[in-house]
Amino acid sequence: MNPEADFPRLVQAFFTERLMRQRQASPHTIASYRNAFRLLVQFAQRHFNQAPSTLALAQLDPAFISSFLDHLEQERSNQARTRNARLAAIHAFFSYVALHEPHHSALCQQVLAIPSKRYDRRSIAFLTRPEMEVLVAAPDQATWSGRRDRTLLVLALQTGLRLSELIGLQCQDIVLGQGAHVHCWGKGRKERCTPLRQDAVRALRAWLRERPAEPTAPLFPNARGGSLSRDGVAYLLAKHVRTAQKQCISMQQKHITPHVLRHYVYFQTITSSSFVFERSSTFSAACARVHST
């Protein structure tokens, strides 16, 4: 191998040693970084007209990285948020290189100095209680998928779980009875126990009766029995939103995504504090029992 073609070796070590073994990064982080470097390598191949396996780290200077970021925005129509995410992956790589290849320190310092781009943060819509009720009533309860979708929407609206947490739930993660709650591993591998209100408990109890499955089976399966995907949840939500918009005019002005469902929890919390105090004692006792076992 050409001794100057050190970029492939460093990229492989960054993913296998740094991300997977040392940092134990989540699959979502690894996939995001993989996509960033896939785009970077493809751009480098066209830019230098050479195979990726022959690239040298010295070729990835600040001018090249800046050209790549401009390519993302101008040719791929990426927003500043996506551009910054790609740059974060590149920064993480060059931080690793600076520690393990000191003779590239000057280059690493220059690349790490490339700033993120500022952008205007749009306010995210939230659902009011009447809108939530119309959306939850949209799925057809005469079908298996409709009952699944209604239970999923009730759980998402009341707990504020992230989409990755929601689709990763297993049947054993639902604890009903006194101090009912849902258990999951959240962002950053943090363990979370989120209390459930009575209407969510009723919906989940009915759904679990209809779905006798192994404890480790997906709580919300797709038609083939596997876990729902992100695209699958986005599709079913969009379908039910279109149905709900026919009944609720105010929803027609809102762009409702799975992330928007999380904001209903904040809205109901600031408009009614009874839920917080009503569940605090029983939920705390239940969590204490869970962690003591």
KEMIDREN-725658 format. One record per residue (C-alpha): residue number from 0; residue in three letters; chain; z, y, x. Coordinates in pm, 1 decimal. Example, Ala and Ser with C-alpha at 12.3 -4.5 7.8 and 13.67 -1.06 7.14 Angstrom:
2
+------+------+------+----------+----------+----------+
: guti : voke : lolo :       zz :       yy :       xx :
+------+------+------+----------+----------+----------+
:    0 :  Ala :    A :    780.0 :   -450.0 :   1230.0 :
:    1 :  Ser :    A :    714.0 :   -106.0 :   1367.0 :
+------+------+------+----------+----------+----------+
end
This chain:
293
+------+------+------+----------+----------+----------+
: guti : voke : lolo :       zz :       yy :       xx :
+------+------+------+----------+----------+----------+
:    0 :  Met :    A :      0.0 :      0.0 :      0.0 :
:    1 :  Asn :    A :    -72.3 :    350.6 :    118.1 :
:    2 :  Pro :    A :    264.4 :    484.4 :    242.8 :
:    3 :  Glu :    A :    192.0 :    818.0 :     78.9 :
:    4 :  Ala :    A :    143.4 :    658.5 :   -264.7 :
:    5 :  Asp :    A :    516.1 :    673.6 :   -333.0 :
:    6 :  Phe :    A :    502.5 :    798.7 :   -693.4 :
:    7 :  Pro :    A :    461.6 :    451.8 :   -859.7 :
:    8 :  Arg :    A :    753.0 :    309.4 :   -659.2 :
:    9 :  Leu :    A :    980.0 :    599.8 :   -748.4 :
:   10 :  Val :    A :    888.5 :    588.9 :  -1118.3 :
:   11 :  Gln :    A :    964.6 :    218.3 :  -1135.3 :
:   12 :  Ala :    A :   1300.2 :    267.8 :   -960.8 :
:   13 :  Phe :    A :   1381.6 :    559.8 :  -1191.9 :
:   14 :  Phe :    A :   1335.8 :    346.9 :  -1503.4 :
:   15 :  Thr :    A :   1484.2 :     18.8 :  -1381.9 :
:   16 :  Glu :    A :   1765.5 :    143.1 :  -1159.4 :
:   17 :  Arg :    A :   1857.5 :    486.2 :  -1288.0 :
:   18 :  Leu :    A :   1796.0 :    468.4 :  -1662.2 :
:   19 :  Met :    A :   1850.4 :    100.7 :  -1742.3 :
:   20 :  Arg :    A :   2107.1 :    -18.6 :  -1487.7 :
:   21 :  Gln :    A :   2306.4 :    291.3 :  -1389.9 :
:   22 :  Arg :    A :   2288.4 :    510.6 :  -1699.0 :
:   23 :  Gln :    A :   2239.3 :    225.3 :  -1949.1 :
:   24 :  Ala :    A :   2022.1 :    462.3 :  -2149.0 :
:   25 :  Ser :    A :   1951.4 :    382.1 :  -2510.8 :
:   26 :  Pro :    A :   1614.7 :    232.8 :  -2612.2 :
:   27 :  His :    A :   1529.2 :    564.7 :  -2779.1 :
:   28 :  Thr :    A :   1583.5 :    757.0 :  -2454.1 :
:   29 :  Ile :    A :   1381.6 :    507.2 :  -2251.6 :
:   30 :  Ala :    A :   1098.3 :    516.9 :  -2506.0 :
:   31 :  Ser :    A :   1094.1 :    897.7 :  -2499.8 :
:   32 :  Tyr :    A :   1082.2 :    907.9 :  -2119.2 :
:   33 :  Arg :    A :    816.2 :    634.4 :  -2116.1 :
:   34 :  Asn :    A :    594.4 :    838.1 :  -2347.4 :
:   35 :  Ala :    A :    639.8 :   1147.5 :  -2130.8 :
:   36 :  Phe :    A :    533.9 :    964.9 :  -1813.9 :
:   37 :  Arg :    A :    248.4 :    789.1 :  -1989.7 :
:   38 :  Leu :    A :    103.7 :   1128.7 :  -2079.9 :
:   39 :  Leu :    A :    176.7 :   1262.4 :  -1731.2 :
:   40 :  Val :    A :      0.5 :    971.3 :  -1559.5 :
:   41 :  Gln :    A :   -301.2 :    995.4 :  -1788.1 :
:   42 :  Phe :    A :   -330.2 :   1366.9 :  -1716.7 :
:   43 :  Ala :    A :   -292.3 :   1307.5 :  -1341.3 :
:   44 :  Gln :    A :   -565.7 :   1044.0 :  -1345.3 :
:   45 :  Arg :    A :   -810.5 :   1290.6 :  -1499.1 :
:   46 :  His :    A :   -689.2 :   1584.2 :  -1292.9 :
:   47 :  Phe :    A :   -708.5 :   1413.7 :   -950.1 :
:   48 :  Asn :    A :   -977.2 :   1158.7 :  -1041.1 :
:   49 :  Gln :    A :   -781.4 :    874.7 :   -886.0 :
:   50 :  Ala :    A :   -592.5 :    567.4 :  -1001.7 :
:   51 :  Pro :    A :   -225.2 :    621.0 :  -1094.1 :
:   52 :  Ser :    A :   -122.5 :    353.8 :   -841.2 :
:   53 :  Thr :    A :   -247.1 :    576.9 :   -557.7 :
:   54 :  Leu :    A :    -62.9 :    893.1 :   -657.7 :
:   55 :  Ala :    A :    169.7 :   1060.0 :   -410.3 :
:   56 :  Leu :    A :    476.5 :   1249.4 :   -520.9 :
:   57 :  Ala :    A :    361.8 :   1553.8 :   -322.9 :
:   58 :  Gln :    A :     66.7 :   1588.3 :   -560.5 :
:   59 :  Leu :    A :    305.8 :   1655.1 :   -850.0 :
:   60 :  Asp :    A :    386.0 :   2005.4 :   -737.3 :
:   61 :  Pro :    A :    498.5 :   2290.2 :   -969.1 :
:   62 :  Ala :    A :    140.3 :   2403.5 :  -1025.6 :
:   63 :  Phe :    A :     38.7 :   2056.7 :  -1145.5 :
:   64 :  Ile :    A :    346.8 :   2016.4 :  -1366.9 :
:   65 :  Ser :    A :    281.1 :   2358.6 :  -1521.5 :
:   66 :  Ser :    A :    -80.1 :   2258.7 :  -1589.5 :
:   67 :  Phe :    A :     42.9 :   1941.9 :  -1757.5 :
:   68 :  Leu :    A :    279.4 :   2140.3 :  -1981.2 :
:   69 :  Asp :    A :     -2.5 :   2379.2 :  -2073.7 :
:   70 :  His :    A :   -218.5 :   2076.0 :  -2154.1 :
:   71 :  Leu :    A :     46.5 :   1949.1 :  -2396.0 :
:   72 :  Glu :    A :     54.3 :   2276.8 :  -2586.2 :
:   73 :  Gln :    A :   -310.8 :   2377.8 :  -2576.1 :
:   74 :  Glu :    A :   -498.9 :   2047.7 :  -2595.9 :
:   75 :  Arg :    A :   -248.9 :   1819.9 :  -2768.4 :
:   76 :  Ser :    A :   -111.9 :   2098.9 :  -2992.7 :
:   77 :  Asn :    A :    249.6 :   2013.1 :  -2909.1 :
:   78 :  Gln :    A :    518.8 :   2256.5 :  -3012.9 :
:   79 :  Ala :    A :    760.9 :   2410.2 :  -2764.2 :
:   80 :  Arg :    A :   1031.1 :   2163.3 :  -2868.0 :
:   81 :  Thr :    A :    809.4 :   1865.2 :  -2770.1 :
:   82 :  Arg :    A :    699.8 :   2038.9 :  -2451.6 :
:   83 :  Asn :    A :   1063.2 :   2088.6 :  -2354.2 :
:   84 :  Ala :    A :   1142.3 :   1722.0 :  -2421.9 :
:   85 :  Arg :    A :    863.3 :   1614.1 :  -2184.4 :
:   86 :  Leu :    A :    988.4 :   1859.8 :  -1923.9 :
:   87 :  Ala :    A :   1342.1 :   1721.9 :  -1957.6 :
:   88 :  Ala :    A :   1213.0 :   1374.2 :  -1867.2 :
:   89 :  Ile :    A :   1032.3 :   1517.2 :  -1563.7 :
:   90 :  His :    A :   1345.4 :   1707.6 :  -1458.1 :
:   91 :  Ala :    A :   1553.4 :   1389.4 :  -1484.6 :
:   92 :  Phe :    A :   1303.7 :   1206.9 :  -1261.5 :
:   93 :  Phe :    A :   1298.6 :   1475.9 :   -994.2 :
:   94 :  Ser :    A :   1678.1 :   1496.3 :   -998.4 :
:   95 :  Tyr :    A :   1681.0 :   1124.6 :   -918.9 :
:   96 :  Val :    A :   1421.2 :   1168.8 :   -643.9 :
:   97 :  Ala :    A :   1621.0 :   1451.9 :   -485.1 :
:   98 :  Leu :    A :   1915.1 :   1214.7 :   -437.1 :
:   99 :  His :    A :   1718.2 :    916.5 :   -304.5 :
:  100 :  Glu :    A :   1433.3 :   1083.6 :   -114.0 :
:  101 :  Pro :    A :   1587.7 :   1385.0 :     68.3 :
:  102 :  His :    A :   1262.7 :   1468.1 :    247.5 :
:  103 :  His :    A :   1124.0 :   1572.1 :    -94.9 :
:  104 :  Ser :    A :   1415.2 :   1807.7 :   -165.1 :
:  105 :  Ala :    A :   1207.2 :   2126.7 :   -146.8 :
:  106 :  Leu :    A :    950.0 :   1990.7 :   -393.2 :
:  107 :  Cys :    A :   1224.5 :   1869.0 :   -627.2 :
:  108 :  Gln :    A :   1395.9 :   2206.3 :   -619.3 :
:  109 :  Gln :    A :   1072.8 :   2381.9 :   -714.1 :
:  110 :  Val :    A :    997.9 :   2146.8 :  -1005.1 :
:  111 :  Leu :    A :   1356.5 :   2163.1 :  -1131.3 :
:  112 :  Ala :    A :   1323.3 :   2541.9 :  -1139.9 :
:  113 :  Ile :    A :   1051.2 :   2523.8 :  -1408.4 :
:  114 :  Pro :    A :   1227.9 :   2660.4 :  -1717.9 :
:  115 :  Ser :    A :   1223.7 :   2533.4 :  -2072.1 :
:  116 :  Lys :    A :   1033.5 :   2745.1 :  -2320.7 :
:  117 :  Arg :    A :   1221.6 :   2945.0 :  -2578.9 :
:  118 :  Tyr :    A :   1123.7 :   2897.5 :  -2941.4 :
:  119 :  Asp :    A :   1230.2 :   3013.5 :  -3284.9 :
:  120 :  Arg :    A :   1450.7 :   2765.2 :  -3462.4 :
:  121 :  Arg :    A :   1351.7 :   2725.7 :  -3825.2 :
:  122 :  Ser :    A :   1624.2 :   2690.4 :  -4081.7 :
:  123 :  Ile :    A :   1639.9 :   2336.7 :  -4219.1 :
:  124 :  Ala :    A :   1635.2 :   2294.2 :  -4594.2 :
:  125 :  Phe :    A :   1916.6 :   2122.4 :  -4779.5 :
:  126 :  Leu :    A :   1944.9 :   1967.3 :  -5122.9 :
:  127 :  Thr :    A :   2165.6 :   2102.0 :  -5398.3 :
:  128 :  Arg :    A :   2355.7 :   1863.5 :  -5623.4 :
:  129 :  Pro :    A :   2098.4 :   1881.1 :  -5909.8 :
:  130 :  Glu :    A :   1817.9 :   1813.9 :  -5660.7 :
:  131 :  Met :    A :   2010.0 :   1523.9 :  -5511.3 :
:  132 :  Glu :    A :   2063.5 :   1370.1 :  -5854.4 :
:  133 :  Val :    A :   1692.5 :   1396.5 :  -5939.2 :
:  134 :  Leu :    A :   1594.9 :   1240.3 :  -5605.3 :
:  135 :  Val :    A :   1839.7 :    950.0 :  -5642.0 :
:  136 :  Ala :    A :   1706.4 :    882.7 :  -5993.2 :
:  137 :  Ala :    A :   1343.5 :    873.2 :  -5873.3 :
:  138 :  Pro :    A :   1322.4 :    507.6 :  -5752.0 :
:  139 :  Asp :    A :   1224.6 :    254.1 :  -6017.5 :
:  140 :  Gln :    A :   1535.4 :     43.9 :  -6086.6 :
:  141 :  Ala :    A :   1325.3 :   -232.8 :  -6241.6 :
:  142 :  Thr :    A :   1193.2 :   -332.6 :  -5897.7 :
:  143 :  Trp :    A :   1364.9 :   -478.3 :  -5590.9 :
:  144 :  Ser :    A :   1230.4 :   -205.1 :  -5364.4 :
:  145 :  Gly :    A :   1340.6 :     63.8 :  -5609.6 :
:  146 :  Arg :    A :   1698.8 :    -65.2 :  -5611.3 :
:  147 :  Arg :    A :   1693.3 :    -83.8 :  -5233.1 :
:  148 :  Asp :    A :   1559.0 :    271.0 :  -5204.0 :
:  149 :  Arg :    A :   1816.8 :    413.4 :  -5445.4 :
:  150 :  Thr :    A :   2102.5 :    251.4 :  -5251.4 :
:  151 :  Leu :    A :   1960.1 :    381.1 :  -4924.8 :
:  152 :  Leu :    A :   1930.3 :    735.1 :  -5062.0 :
:  153 :  Val :    A :   2285.0 :    732.1 :  -5201.8 :
:  154 :  Leu :    A :   2423.5 :    613.2 :  -4868.6 :
:  155 :  Ala :    A :   2219.5 :    861.9 :  -4665.4 :
:  156 :  Leu :    A :   2314.4 :   1158.5 :  -4882.7 :
:  157 :  Gln :    A :   2685.6 :   1079.5 :  -4888.9 :
:  158 :  Thr :    A :   2741.2 :    979.8 :  -4526.9 :
:  159 :  Gly :    A :   2498.8 :   1198.5 :  -4331.9 :
:  160 :  Leu :    A :   2402.0 :    907.0 :  -4107.2 :
:  161 :  Arg :    A :   2116.7 :    964.0 :  -3866.6 :
:  162 :  Leu :    A :   1796.8 :    779.7 :  -3945.1 :
:  163 :  Ser :    A :   1841.4 :    549.5 :  -3644.9 :
:  164 :  Glu :    A :   2192.6 :    465.1 :  -3764.4 :
:  165 :  Leu :    A :   2076.4 :    406.9 :  -4120.7 :
:  166 :  Ile :    A :   1797.7 :    161.6 :  -4039.4 :
:  167 :  Gly :    A :   2017.9 :    -14.2 :  -3784.8 :
:  168 :  Leu :    A :   2289.6 :   -102.7 :  -4036.5 :
:  169 :  Gln :    A :   2372.7 :   -467.9 :  -4095.1 :
:  170 :  Cys :    A :   2537.8 :   -618.6 :  -4402.0 :
:  171 :  Gln :    A :   2862.0 :   -665.6 :  -4209.8 :
:  172 :  Asp :    A :   2881.9 :   -291.0 :  -4139.0 :
:  173 :  Ile :    A :   2973.9 :   -216.4 :  -4502.1 :
:  174 :  Val :    A :   3345.8 :   -240.2 :  -4581.5 :
:  175 :  Leu :    A :   3426.5 :   -219.0 :  -4953.3 :
:  176 :  Gly :    A :   3761.1 :   -211.4 :  -5133.8 :
:  177 :  Gln :    A :   4048.5 :     18.3 :  -5037.7 :
:  178 :  Gly :    A :   3940.9 :    268.3 :  -4775.9 :
:  179 :  Ala :    A :   3575.7 :    174.8 :  -4818.0 :
:  180 :  His :    A :   3361.6 :    288.2 :  -4527.3 :
:  181 :  Val :    A :   3047.6 :    216.8 :  -4327.3 :
:  182 :  His :    A :   3075.2 :    126.9 :  -3960.5 :
:  183 :  Cys :    A :   2799.8 :    200.1 :  -3710.1 :
:  184 :  Trp :    A :   2725.4 :    292.4 :  -3351.7 :
:  185 :  Gly :    A :   2595.3 :    648.2 :  -3340.3 :
:  186 :  Lys :    A :   2424.2 :    872.5 :  -3090.7 :
:  187 :  Gly :    A :   2554.7 :    831.5 :  -2739.3 :
:  188 :  Arg :    A :   2684.3 :    481.1 :  -2825.9 :
:  189 :  Lys :    A :   2976.7 :    632.7 :  -3015.8 :
:  190 :  Glu :    A :   3150.9 :    419.5 :  -3275.8 :
:  191 :  Arg :    A :   3164.9 :    580.5 :  -3618.8 :
:  192 :  Cys :    A :   3349.4 :    494.9 :  -3940.9 :
:  193 :  Thr :    A :   3233.0 :    706.4 :  -4234.9 :
:  194 :  Pro :    A :   3417.4 :    693.9 :  -4571.2 :
:  195 :  Leu :    A :   3236.4 :    606.1 :  -4892.1 :
:  196 :  Arg :    A :   3278.6 :    760.8 :  -5235.8 :
:  197 :  Gln :    A :   3308.1 :    547.7 :  -5546.2 :
:  198 :  Asp :    A :   2947.8 :    589.6 :  -5659.9 :
:  199 :  Ala :    A :   2827.1 :    476.7 :  -5316.5 :
:  200 :  Val :    A :   3068.5 :    182.3 :  -5328.9 :
:  201 :  Arg :    A :   2931.6 :     76.1 :  -5668.1 :
:  202 :  Ala :    A :   2572.5 :    103.1 :  -5550.1 :
:  203 :  Leu :    A :   2640.7 :    -93.1 :  -5231.6 :
:  204 :  Arg :    A :   2842.7 :   -360.8 :  -5409.8 :
:  205 :  Ala :    A :   2557.2 :   -418.4 :  -5655.8 :
:  206 :  Trp :    A :   2301.9 :   -422.3 :  -5374.4 :
:  207 :  Leu :    A :   2500.5 :   -672.1 :  -5165.1 :
:  208 :  Arg :    A :   2538.7 :   -900.3 :  -5467.8 :
:  209 :  Glu :    A :   2162.7 :   -894.7 :  -5513.1 :
:  210 :  Arg :    A :   2104.8 :   -950.5 :  -5143.3 :
:  211 :  Pro :    A :   2303.6 :  -1253.6 :  -5028.0 :
:  212 :  Ala :    A :   2232.3 :  -1265.8 :  -4655.7 :
:  213 :  Glu :    A :   2386.8 :  -1335.2 :  -4318.6 :
:  214 :  Pro :    A :   2637.5 :  -1071.5 :  -4196.9 :
:  215 :  Thr :    A :   2399.7 :   -971.0 :  -3918.8 :
:  216 :  Ala :    A :   2098.5 :   -932.1 :  -4150.3 :
:  217 :  Pro :    A :   1956.2 :   -580.1 :  -4201.7 :
:  218 :  Leu :    A :   2126.2 :   -397.0 :  -4487.0 :
:  219 :  Phe :    A :   1797.0 :   -240.1 :  -4593.5 :
:  220 :  Pro :    A :   1515.6 :   -486.8 :  -4513.9 :
:  221 :  Asn :    A :   1145.1 :   -433.1 :  -4552.4 :
:  222 :  Ala :    A :    924.5 :   -661.2 :  -4761.5 :
:  223 :  Arg :    A :    910.1 :   -915.5 :  -4477.0 :
:  224 :  Gly :    A :   1287.2 :   -926.9 :  -4426.1 :
:  225 :  Gly :    A :   1300.7 :   -721.3 :  -4106.2 :
:  226 :  Ser :    A :   1460.9 :   -382.1 :  -4058.4 :
:  227 :  Leu :    A :   1293.6 :    -77.3 :  -4206.7 :
:  228 :  Ser :    A :   1116.0 :    138.5 :  -3951.1 :
:  229 :  Arg :    A :   1137.3 :    515.8 :  -3919.9 :
:  230 :  Asp :    A :    788.5 :    543.3 :  -4065.3 :
:  231 :  Gly :    A :    889.0 :    312.5 :  -4349.4 :
:  232 :  Val :    A :   1182.6 :    533.3 :  -4447.7 :
:  233 :  Ala :    A :    968.6 :    846.3 :  -4418.4 :
:  234 :  Tyr :    A :    706.4 :    686.0 :  -4644.3 :
:  235 :  Leu :    A :    947.2 :    578.1 :  -4915.9 :
:  236 :  Leu :    A :   1126.7 :    914.2 :  -4907.8 :
:  237 :  Ala :    A :    798.0 :   1104.2 :  -4943.0 :
:  238 :  Lys :    A :    703.9 :    882.8 :  -5238.0 :
:  239 :  His :    A :   1029.6 :    949.3 :  -5422.0 :
:  240 :  Val :    A :   1023.4 :   1319.4 :  -5336.5 :
:  241 :  Arg :    A :    684.6 :   1350.3 :  -5506.1 :
:  242 :  Thr :    A :    830.3 :   1186.1 :  -5816.7 :
:  243 :  Ala :    A :   1138.0 :   1409.6 :  -5809.9 :
:  244 :  Gln :    A :    933.3 :   1727.0 :  -5762.3 :
:  245 :  Lys :    A :    773.5 :   1670.8 :  -6102.9 :
:  246 :  Gln :    A :   1118.4 :   1699.1 :  -6260.8 :
:  247 :  Cys :    A :   1271.6 :   1965.8 :  -6033.7 :
:  248 :  Ile :    A :   1069.0 :   2279.8 :  -5959.7 :
:  249 :  Ser :    A :   1299.1 :   2400.4 :  -5680.9 :
:  250 :  Met :    A :   1218.4 :   2092.0 :  -5474.2 :
:  251 :  Gln :    A :    850.5 :   2183.5 :  -5467.8 :
:  252 :  Gln :    A :    925.8 :   2465.7 :  -5224.6 :
:  253 :  Lys :    A :   1110.8 :   2243.3 :  -4977.6 :
:  254 :  His :    A :    982.9 :   2020.7 :  -4698.1 :
:  255 :  Ile :    A :   1214.9 :   1721.7 :  -4736.9 :
:  256 :  Thr :    A :   1239.9 :   1478.9 :  -4445.3 :
:  257 :  Pro :    A :   1498.2 :   1208.9 :  -4364.5 :
:  258 :  His :    A :   1682.8 :   1465.5 :  -4151.4 :
:  259 :  Val :    A :   1716.1 :   1699.6 :  -4450.1 :
:  260 :  Leu :    A :   1925.6 :   1435.7 :  -4627.8 :
:  261 :  Arg :    A :   2197.4 :   1483.6 :  -4365.9 :
:  262 :  His :    A :   2243.2 :   1846.7 :  -4467.6 :
:  263 :  Tyr :    A :   2352.3 :   1757.9 :  -4819.6 :
:  264 :  Val :    A :   2682.7 :   1633.4 :  -4672.9 :
:  265 :  Tyr :    A :   2752.4 :   1975.9 :  -4521.4 :
:  266 :  Phe :    A :   2655.8 :   2147.6 :  -4847.0 :
:  267 :  Gln :    A :   2891.0 :   1935.2 :  -5058.7 :
:  268 :  Thr :    A :   3171.5 :   1975.8 :  -4803.1 :
:  269 :  Ile :    A :   3169.0 :   2355.5 :  -4810.9 :
:  270 :  Thr :    A :   3134.3 :   2365.7 :  -5189.4 :
:  271 :  Ser :    A :   3403.8 :   2109.4 :  -5267.7 :
:  272 :  Ser :    A :   3687.9 :   2004.5 :  -5039.3 :
:  273 :  Ser :    A :   3834.3 :   1751.7 :  -5283.1 :
:  274 :  Phe :    A :   3638.6 :   1466.0 :  -5127.0 :
:  275 :  Val :    A :   3791.4 :   1522.7 :  -4784.4 :
:  276 :  Phe :    A :   4152.1 :   1516.5 :  -4904.2 :
:  277 :  Glu :    A :   4097.4 :   1249.2 :  -5168.2 :
:  278 :  Arg :    A :   3984.6 :    989.2 :  -4914.0 :
:  279 :  Ser :    A :   4180.4 :   1086.7 :  -4602.7 :
:  280 :  Ser :    A :   4489.2 :    867.5 :  -4640.2 :
:  281 :  Thr :    A :   4321.2 :    545.8 :  -4757.1 :
:  282 :  Phe :    A :   4036.1 :    579.1 :  -4509.1 :
:  283 :  Ser :    A :   4271.3 :    639.1 :  -4215.4 :
:  284 :  Ala :    A :   4469.9 :    329.6 :  -4309.0 :
:  285 :  Ala :    A :   4153.7 :    120.5 :  -4339.4 :
:  286 :  Cys :    A :   4022.7 :    233.7 :  -4000.6 :
:  287 :  Ala :    A :   4357.5 :    152.6 :  -3844.7 :
:  288 :  Arg :    A :   4331.6 :   -200.8 :  -3980.8 :
:  289 :  Val :    A :   3974.5 :   -236.2 :  -3852.5 :
:  290 :  His :    A :   4063.1 :   -129.0 :  -3498.2 :
:  291 :  Ser :    A :   4376.2 :   -342.5 :  -3489.0 :
:  292 :  Thr :    A :   4178.2 :   -661.2 :  -3552.9 :
+------+------+------+----------+----------+----------+
end
